């Protein structure tokens, strides 16, 4: 079943709980390699990318237990160092961007690591310079094998150093934090990413015995230690799912309650959707979105057209820019969507234009959306999911459209969203998996 068939135009109603955070899962799963004791993770999303990383860890020799849904117990007490030189490792690890974060814990424990060229979404350049240069400062030597597209890293002893990061890379920050926990001396990381998932990683490492200060800021100080121990850790709700469900409710004129959304960790997400005119109310950790016939995009105070742009935390996450763009197509008003961080994430707008949306793609980073105010509904078409986030944006568009839509290459959606069809069908959607 490689496609979704969607019959749109239906209002949804009910409660939905977001999955555990995909981006946090990839970090904390890698962190389990820092100890030979058991690490228990709960609220782990059952999605393709996370399961691929778990399979890779198991191939390395990590013992994996799954005592209940969304719970994973890992014990890395019998790692096979030779596995990292095999074709099997290169093939599987190259499918997933998150495997780059294996390097930090492997260097910390075993003094060597291998990193393939990044896999994952084709959304633009995703350089490894931040990782490699940081490791170099800590005393790591690296060689790049052009033929195999693989970085080989090794060190006699990781050294604590002062690192000023060129960019606040989330995976780069996570990698350097994990390496620093067992380095000799003190490591300071300035211009560090401070996303909630990096904060979660730090809290997990602290519970394992690491000494980290500055959590939630962009200046982290890590005192190296000789050994870390096991822990239990619960993942946050996935903020990208939360934002996706807010946008879905508005697009389909649906009354939806998002349960257990970890609201305190959402940053600007609720505010940005409210600027698009979406009504919502927060009760504890739940978000209620009433059915709205219309929603109006706000303007800036001086009356100029609203611009929504992505920015490193605590700015608005780039992973929701595709959702913002889709939601704006049925709003009243005009918005400039400026995707600063990746240059290929807006290329799916041709499908929205074919569905009837009024969008001007200015360049690879900017699009102007003229909202239709639901006076002209989108129409169902056949399309292909180009990446995880654009795939769900197209799914939301299809659910709001009149007629039938087909989305192919839904593996991209399954990579990041757990049983999305089943969960939305429970609210009244009409989504079927088909071969197409």
Buried (B, 14 or more C-beta within 10 A) or exposed (E): EEBBBBBBBBBBBEEBBBBBBBBBBBBBBBBBBBBBBBBBBBBBBBBBBBBBBBEBBEBBBBEEEEEEEBBBBBBBEEBEEEBBEEEEBBEBBBBBBBBBBBBBBBBBBBBBBBBBBBBBBEBBEBEBEBBBBBBBBBBBEBEEEEEBEBBBBBBEEBBBBEBEBEEBBBBBBBBBBBBBBBBEBBBBBBBBBBBBBBBBBBBBBBBBBBBBEBBBEBEBBBBBEEEBEBBEBBBBBBBBBBBBBBBBBBBBBBBBBBEBBBBEBBBBBBEBBBBBBBBBEEEEBBBBBBBBEBBBBEBEEEEEEBEBBBBBBEEBBBBBBBBBBBBBBBBBBBBBBBBBBBBBBBBBBEBBEEBBBBBEBEEBBBBBBBBBBBEEBBBBBBBBBBBBBBBBBBBBBBBBBBBBBBBBBBEBBBBBBBBBBEBBBEBEBBBEBEEB
